[in-house]
């Protein structure tokens, strides 16, 4: 038995799949160099793992003990890794089936067989049941993060890794041992410009919670499609927000002719609430939300009944949270209840600046979503022709999607003229008045060159600057 082999498998199993460490470990296990694509290493890795496990099983060397020595724990994790990949495609199909089925949980007989396989290897029944639920959770997290937040720019790779850590923590061994059923106390604050993808990030988190498997019904206890509920707080007047959040009883106020379930009532124990535009709510509402986060209970308007809230809270704002706190518009105590994790969703212009091909990749993805198939329409070329390579995309991904629709309808898209002219005018005025600093000028020149050549080394050669300095100027 190769103890080191099982330790490496265990390390790979507990690594963030969106991080570089997982790629390096997989390549090391199969002896592949960095030119080999990560996905090409998985099949030989799993084949090698199956051979080691079969040999260990025949010799009676498989002992499952989560509290045993390091090598014993490594074997247990390796067996989990082996079983997980045996059923991975069926979990992926279940995700698709559940999306099509909606809010009624779909039967999953294969998950029952997965449970029995784990028990046969020596896992206790209750532990095996938990691992089946974690297998499903892992595939959902990978699915919603990878399909909802596409892009190959460094900032997008970082974002996907951050979202994975948000769901499973940065040390999944901690999550597996004691946090899997305690994540409701870990709130998340998403920051970023309008249209940058905060909603997609929130949905990826909210649809990837732990949902137990019921062996008797051969179903997971809830459909993930109803586990995520959201509300845009900016669309309601002050007088109605409390009712939308907490609900109200019949006759609670004028016009309350029937009982209304608020968003906190509709959120399940396995779900998450997304409070969008949290920066727009008043201090009184912040106080009420703070009480819910502290006490985990709430009361509908017009009622003294205390209801329990068991889900996670995800909040988002496109405003500067630091500025809101400085001006007293956002309470510090409320902020400290929301900031278990703070994730910034990058603007589209930053993504394109880092990786110019990001625009083409994202446009292709959006076009496929709009058309429902992979049609080769001349949209991307028209985009580049109409707005140019240096367009700032002030509306971010949301603007890009509508730009594609505009081109499909009218044949052209010239950008947001008001924003662009204002930006160009302010830059012109700054240059004419001498208000543009040398630092800002160098940064702009480096970014323009990088947009053209897409390579820090080439920009460094043309400017005579060190490539590290160029990178710093390009990334701002």
PyMOL commands that set and color helices and strands:
alter all, ss='L'
color gray80, all
select helices_A, chain A and resi 3-13+20-30+38-58+70-101+109-121+125-148+154-168+172-179+183-185+198-206+224-226+233-235+238-246+263-266+278-280+283-295+321-326+332-338+348-354+358-371+379-387+396-410+417-433+438-453+456-463+467-475
alter helices_A, ss='H'
color red, helices_A
select strands_A, chain A and resi 188-191+213-214+219-220+228-232+272-276+297-298+307-308+312-317+341-344
alter strands_A, ss='S'
color yellow, strands_A
deselect
rebuild
show_as cartoon
